[in-house]
Amino acid sequence: MLGPFLLTLASSLLLQVRGQSSPSFSRSLRRDGRCIYSFSVAGPPEDACSEPGEALEAVRELRSDRESQRRELAELGDRLRLLEGWVARSLGQHQEQEQGQDRGNNLHLLRRLQELEQENKQLRAAQCPHSGRGSQQGRGRENLSNLPSRQGTQPAVRASNWSFENRGFQELKSEITEVPASRLIQGNDPNDRATAPHSSGCGMLEWVGDPVTFQKADTILGKYGVWMKDPEPVPLHTRDTIWRMNAVGTDVRLLYEYRDLDQFMKGHPSKVYMLPEPVESTGSVIYRGCLYYQQRKSRTLLRYEMKTETILVQRDLPNAGFQGMYPYSWGGYTDIDFAVDEMGLWVTYSTSQAQGAIVISKLNPKSLQTEQTWTTTIRRRSVANSFMICGILYTLNSYSNRHAIINFAYNTNTNSSKAMNIPFENRYRYNCMTDYNPAEKKILAWDNFNMVMYDIRLSKL
């Protein structure tokens, strides 16, 4: 668009300067790639040859005219270059202005979201002046501690033989089997999706809201990953601090720390940790100032303290499968999965004795010793992911179907399982990590490069 405009302008200017008629313009390309522009004006016809003196005078006039034309062309070229520079600067300023407006809009939305959350907290405090979050959680723990429970492990129910299908078949299987499951399982009303604030304390999960996206990974390393918040942080961290790990790679060691949600959304880490041992998959959690994760190619559990940047404890999880023996249906070496809820630190896995069924163990956060273990009847390879809330394990039926459901719950307080039918949206259709944050009563997930969060509602005890 700029080339024809400049050529038209050049011709117009030259005609105005010289005032001559019938000019001609030509353009040629040199071997070095430069363009040469030529302007020619025909002289008036002569009836007869001029005298020698007149001829010399004509030659001098022609030379003078040629020099004048050269100066005019040089001035014209300077004007054209200035015009090109002005156009380029104008386009650049326009693009920067649009980008600045987009950043401003995002920051405005973020501040508005934080203001709404603060107003919500103030309203709750005004309605219930004598029931803070800490006291509510304390009563929740006290109530759960009074529930009847059995010591030791529950004998595993003998299950049918389970073959080691390949990953593609697992994905196809999850897509096929979830449709009849959502129709046959009777549970909560799937149409009950009215927006409601989460309840305080403990209870059964009743509803999960729509996902809200906070960040998107910008490289292939971020297709799978885990993002975390510490429900019981220690100084110098707070509940606003966020951590993230990209799980794609054979030697995953980088843990990114973000001061708050604003820095997380901008992608500006405040610190990067280099872990002493590589990480396996997306089952890590942050709890009480430590990162709990599985060491790559092993059943070893690690407790990494971020304050000292050292591994304080490492302990093998007895008989636990690893490296694709009993993963979730999406694969990814998800044989061992940590979880945190109001009751503390958990780990889910499977063993050959359990024949592929999910095993739940309550862990001591300091020593990583197993305090109590439960064996469920839920096939680990048949579910897409799981998380713990109030000592209850919940499982997802699909990682790739957008309209998935939470299909089972196993209550460690009563040693009983229950079929569920709670809608759960995998908006980006590849959910590789799902964890619960008991401090905020929200679910965090990593869905196909995207880091998302869900509101929930719990029933009252």
N, C-alpha and C positions, 0 to 999 in steps of 0.2 A: 504493500500500500504506500510506503514512503518513497520508493524509487520513482514511480510515475509522477508523483506530486512534485518531487524535486526537479525532475526534468522539465515539467511544464513551467515551473517557476523560473528555471534558468532561461528558457526560451523567451518568456515574457520579459524578464529583466533585460536581456540582451537587446530585444527589439526596442524597449523603451530607451535604452542608453544610446544606441546607434541610430535609431530612427530610419533604418534601411528596410527595403521591401524584399520579399521572397527569399528569406534566409533558408539555409539547409543545415540540418544537424545530423551528425554521424557518430557512431560509437564503435570502438574496436578493442579487442582484448590482446594485451601483450603476453609474451611468453612467461613473464614473471607473475602473471595473474592479475595485473592492474588493468583498469579500464581507462581508455583515452577518449575524451569527448572533443569533437571538432565542429566549429561553426563556420559557415561560408556564406558570403553575400555577393551576388552577381553585380558586376559594374555596368554602367550604362553603355549601350552600343556606340561605337565610333564609326562615323561615315568615311573617315580617311585616316591615314597614318599621320601621327603627329610629327612635328619637327624634333630634331635631336634634343634641343633645349627643353622643349615641352615634355619629351619622353623622360629626361632626367628628373624634371620637376615632378612628373607623375610617379616615378619610382620612389622619390623621396617622400611623396605624400602617402604612397602605399606602405612604405616602411614605418612612417609615423603612425598610420592607421593600425598596422599590425602590432606595434608596440602598445598602442592604446588598447587594442583588443586584448592583448596578453594581460595588461594590468587589470582590465575589467573582468577578465575570466578569473584571475587570481583572487580579486575581491569577491567575485561571485562564489568561488570555491570556499573562501573563508566563511561567507555567509551560510553556505550550505552545511559546512561542518558545525557551525554554531547552532544551526537549526536542528541538526541530528542530535547534538549533545543535549539541547533543551528538551527534545522529545523523549530521549532516553531517561533523563533525570525525572521528567514528569511521570513517566510510567513507573519508575522505581519508587518515587514518593507515594504514588497511588497504591502500589502493592504494600509498602510498609504501613501506610495508613490503615488499609483493610486488615492486615495482620494484627496491628495494634488494637483495632476495634474488636477483633475476635478474642484476643487475650483479655481485653478489658471485660468483655461479656462473660467469659468463663470465670474470671475472678469475682465478678459481681454475683453470678449464680452460686459460687462456692460460699461467699460471705453470707448470702441470703439463706443458704441451707444451714450454715452454722448458727445463724440467728434464730431460725425456726426451731432447731434442736434445743437451743438454750431456752427459748420461750416454752417449749414443751416440758423441759425439766422444771422450770419455775412454776408452771401450772400444776404439775404433779406435786411439787413441794407444798404449794398452797392448799391443795385438796387433802393431802395426807401429811400434816405437819409432824406427826410423831412416828412416821415410818420411812426412814431413809433407805437407800439402796443396800447399805451394809447390813442394817438390822433385818431387812427382808430376806437377804440371802442367808443370814445367820439362822432365822427361823426355818427357812427352807431346808437347810442342812439338818437342823434339829428334828424337823418332822420326818425327814427321810431316814435319820438314824433310828427312829422309833419303829420303822416299818419292819415286819418280820423278814428275816433272811436266813439262809442255810449256810453253814460253814462248809468250806471245801468246794470241790468242783462237782458239777452235775454230770452224771454219766452221759456220754454221747449216744444219741440214737443211731443205730446202724443205718447208714445211707447206702443208696445204690452206687455201683461203681461209677467213677467219674473219669472221663477220658480227658487228655490234655489236647484240646482243640487248638488250632492255630488262631492267631489274632483276628484275621479276617472273618473266620467262621463265628468267633465270639461276637463280633460287632453285628453280623447279620442275625445271629440268634437273639440278641437283645432287642433288635428292631421288630422281630417277628413275635416274640413271646410277650412283649409288654401290652399289646392290644387286648387280648383276651383277659390278661390279668387285671387291667383297669375296669373291666366289665364285671368280672366274677367276684372280686374282693369287695365286700361291703364295709364301709367305714364312714368317715365324715362326708358331709354333703359337698361334692365337688363344686357346686355353684356358690358355696359360702366363701366368697373372696372379697367381702367388704373390707375396706381398709379400716384397721383398728390398731391402736397402740399395743405394744407387747406388754404382757402382764409381768408383774414382778414375782420373785420367788421361783419355786419349782412347780412343775406340773407336766402333763402330757402335751406334746406338740399337737396343735389344732389347725394351724394355717401358716402358709409361707407366702410372702408377698412377691411382687414382681422384682426382677433383678435391677439394680442400679449400677451402672458401669463407672468405675473411678479411674481406671488406667488401662492402657493397651500396650503390650510389648511391641517393639518396632523391629525386631529381628527374629529369625527362625529359631534362635535359642530360647525365645519366650513362648513357643507354642504350648509347652507344658511348664508348669511351675507351681509355686506356693507363695502366698502372701499372708502375713500374720500380724497380730497385735497381742500384746501381753496383758491378760486380764488382771494380773497381780504384779505390776512392774516394781522394780527397785530403782533407786536413784543411780544414775542420772536420767533414767528413762521414765516416760509417763504413759498413760493409756492412749495418748495421741500418737505415740511413736509407732511407726510401721516398718516391717521388715519384708524383704522379698528375695526369692531365689529362683533363677531360671534353671529348669531341670533337664534341659536338652544338652547332652554331651556325655563323654566317657569319664570326665574328671571334673565333676561339679564341686567347686569349693567356695565360690563367691557369695557372700551374704550382704545384701544392700540394706542400709538403714536410712530411714527418712524421719526428719524431726516431727512432721505433722502431715495432715492430709493435703494441705496446700502444696508442700514440697513433693509429696508423693505423686500428685496429679501432674505437676510440672516435670517430673522425672529427674529431680535434683537430689541425689543421695547426700546425706551429711557425713556418712562414713561407710567404708567398705571393709568387711572382714574377710581374711583369707583363712579358711578352715584348715586345721591340720590334717584331717582325713576327708576323703571325698564323700559326697552325699549320694544315697540311693533313692531315686524317685521323689514323690511329692507328699510324703507322709510326715513331714517335720512340723513341730509346733514351737512357740515361744512361751515360756512359763517361768515366772519368778526370776527374771533376769538371765535365763539360760535357754539355749537352743537345744532341743531334744531331737535327735535324728538317727537314722540307720546308716551304718557304715557300708559303703559300696561292696557288693559281692560277698556279703556276710550277714549273719543274724545278730551282729553286735549292735547294741544300743549305746549311744553316746550322749553325755551331758556336757555341753560346751558353755562355759561361762563367758559372757560378752565383756564383763568388767575387766577380767584378767586375760581374756582371749586365749584361754587354755581349756583342754578337756579335763574335767574334774573326775568323771566316772565313765568307765566303759564296762559293759556287762553283756554276755550272750543271753539271748532269749531262748530258753530250752526247747529243743525240737521244732522251732519255728521254721517254716519254709521260707526260701528266699530265691532271688534271681528267677522269678517266673514260675515257681512251683504252685503257689496259690494266690495269684493276683486277682484284682478286680477285673470285671469283664472287659474294660478298655485296655488292659495289659499294663505296660509301663513299669514292670517290676514292682508293683504296688502290693507286695506280699505282707509288709509290715507298715502299720499306719498308726501314728500317735494321735491322741485326742485329749482335749481339756474341757472340763465342764465345772459345774458348781461343786462337784464331789472331789475334783483333783485331776491327777494325771492318769491316762489310760493308754493301752496299746491293743490293737486288734490284729489278728493274724490267723494262721491255721497250721495244723500239724498232720503228720501221717496218721496219728492215733485218732484225730478228729475226722479223718477221711475227707478233708477239704471244707468242712464246716467252719464257720467263723468262731474263733476263740477270743474271749475278752479277758484282759488281765488288768487289775488295778495295781499301779506302780507306786513305790515310794519315790517322791521327786528327788530326794537327795542321793539315795543309794541305788536307785533303779531296780531294787529287789521287788519281786512279785508278792503282793500282799494277799490277793485272792484272784481266783480264775473261774470263769464260766464258759461252758461249751454250749453253743447254740445249735439249732438245726437248720440254720440258714446257710446255703451254699455260697461260699465266698466268690466263686467264679460266676455266679448267676446274678450278682448285683454290681452296680456301676461304681458305687462309693458308699461311705458311711460316716456318721458323726455321732457324738455323745451329747445328750442333754439330760441333766439331773439323774445321771446313772442309767439312762436308757439309751440303747443303741438304735439308731434309725438308718435304714438303707434305702438307696435309690435304685430304681429298676432299669434306668438307661442313662448313658452319658451322652448319647448322640441325638435322641429324639427330643425335639423342642418341648413337647408336652409330656414330660416324664412325670412320674409319681414317686412319692415316698411310700414304699409298699410293705415294709415290715418294721416292727419295733420289738426289741428284746429288753425286758426290764430286769436289771440285775438285782433290784430290791425284792422282787417276788419270784425270780427265776422262771419267768413266763414270757411267751412271745405272743404277738398280736398282728394280724393283717391290717394294713393301713391303706388309705386311698387319698393321700394329700397331694394336690397338684404341685408340681415343681418345674419351673421353666428353665430349660437349657437354651438360652436365647441364641448362643453362637454355636450350639450343636457339637461341642466336644468338651465335656466337663471332666477334668482330670484331677480336681482337688476340691473337697468340700469339708469345711471345718466350722465349728461353733465357737463364738466368743461369749462366754458367760457374763462378762462385765457389761457388754452392750446389748445382750440378748439379740444377736444378729448372726446370720450365717455368711461366711466368706467362701468364695469359690473362684476357681481359675478355669475359664471357659474359652478355649480356643484363642489364645493370646490375650484375652480380656480378663481383668480382675474386677469381679462384681460382688455385690453385697445384697442380702435379703433381710427384710423385716420378718418377724415371726410372731405368733400368738400362742401362749401356753394356757392350758386349762388351770383353773384354781383347784387347789387341793381341798 
